[in-house]
Amino acid sequence: MTATGSDTARAVAEAAARQSYGKLIAYLSARSRDVAGAEDALADAFAAALERWPRTGVPEKPEAWLLAVARRRRVDAVRRRLTSEAGRDHLKLIAEEVEARMTDEDLPDERLRLMFACAHPAIESGVRAPLILQTVLGFDAAAIASAFLVSPATMGQRLVRAKTRIRETGIPFRVPERAELGERLDAVLEAIYATFAEGWSDPAGTETRRRNLATEGIWLGRLVASLLPDEPEALGLLSLMLFAEARRAARRDAAGDYVPLAEQDCALWDHALVDEAEALLGRAASRGIIGRYQLEAAVQSAHATRRRTGRTDWVAIRELYDALLSVAGSPVVAINRAVAIAEAEGAAAGLAALYVLGDDKRLDDYQPYWAARAGLLARLGQVQLATDAYERAIGLESDPAVRRFLQGKRAALRN
């Protein structure tokens, strides 16, 4: 075995994992609902590929080869584990699958069904995004745990419980019927957006625990949009993520300091991504069904018009937040709406809209609320109150670049 042969085999296996991992897991587990068993069988298949391909050459159809080996390993595992009549029936079912001739062109793409299973209401909401990351993308529990800031042991236990629940409760691997699609699709899209948001929170892409999560979130968004091309909210979410990702290079200056959206250099935005996001939003709007992700993407589209007009249409943004607040009445939306009101109607009006939220205890430890409050108080000349709010925001901020930005704003109050 040459080093070159080994490297080639590993590269092909890794490419197959990236492109086909979720597809193979979804197919292997769709009938038995044994996600963990499918993962074990596929892991054995990848190990076999790395051992054999350097000696025998890479097969013409790597995906079909991996599937065949994984299915045989799954039969072996079931044979060792199950001796009851039900077990023999299960084994017979799997054996029939193995005997069936199948090429990779015939392999159905069950990934969307797998995502709906992972995002089923019976699965704890906080583990849906991690479960999709593991089953569809092959992330290991340690990497997922680091990204979501929990211990590997805790994340591992949560993932095991979720897979056990899928198997024991018979959660179906299916795309819901139209009548129930809305609620279930929301869970899938929320899980994908949570994945993207974890990566987005690392603007420079330098934190190991979050590296590539934004990219993977977009990849999942593209997958869902391709499999459900007529679902406006799937298109809206992909549009929203692309608008955000397009600004990545402008979020920090050459010194690594934070740059707010309104002050970003539009020339640094990825205009190809912005154009794609605009086209997706247009396709979504043509369906005539408005939802949360479309409205959030429309807000980003309004910000993006500054690259052509040189100004931000805050009146339009405020109206979009009005609509978004009626659809998704979250404190986050309400804070952003207050900021838009301040830009369109003045700081006093914005602060009044912000103060209405003061009784919401969830905002006590929410940095953006205190930062927005500090900025509006500063514009109204209320230095001490602004200073207090900036200090609260600084204490709640974990990003060093944003903390430096807030400290600079606080220092400027005394000048």
Buried (B, 14 or more C-beta within 10 A) or exposed (E): EEEEBBEBBBEBBEEBBEEBBBBBBBBBBBEBBBBBBBBBBBEBBBEBBBEBBBEEEBBEBBBBBBBBBBBBBBBBBBBEEBEEEEEEEBBEEBBEBBEEEBEBEEBEBBBBBBBBBBBBEEBEEEBBBBBBBBBBBBBEBBBBBBBBEBEBEEBBBBBEEBBEBBBEEEBBBEBBEEEEBEEBBBBBBBBBBBBBBBBBBBBEEEBEBBBBBBBBBBBBBBBBBEBBEEBBBBBBBBBBBBBBBBBBBBBBBEEEEBBEEEEBEBEBBBEEBBEBBBEBBEBBBEBEEBBBBBBBBBBBBBBBBBBEEEEBBBBBBBBBBBBBBEBBEEBBBBBBBBBBBBBBBBBEBBBBBBEEBEEEEEBEEBBBBBBBBBBBBBBBEBEEBBBBBBBBBBEBBEBEBBBBBBBEBBEEBEE
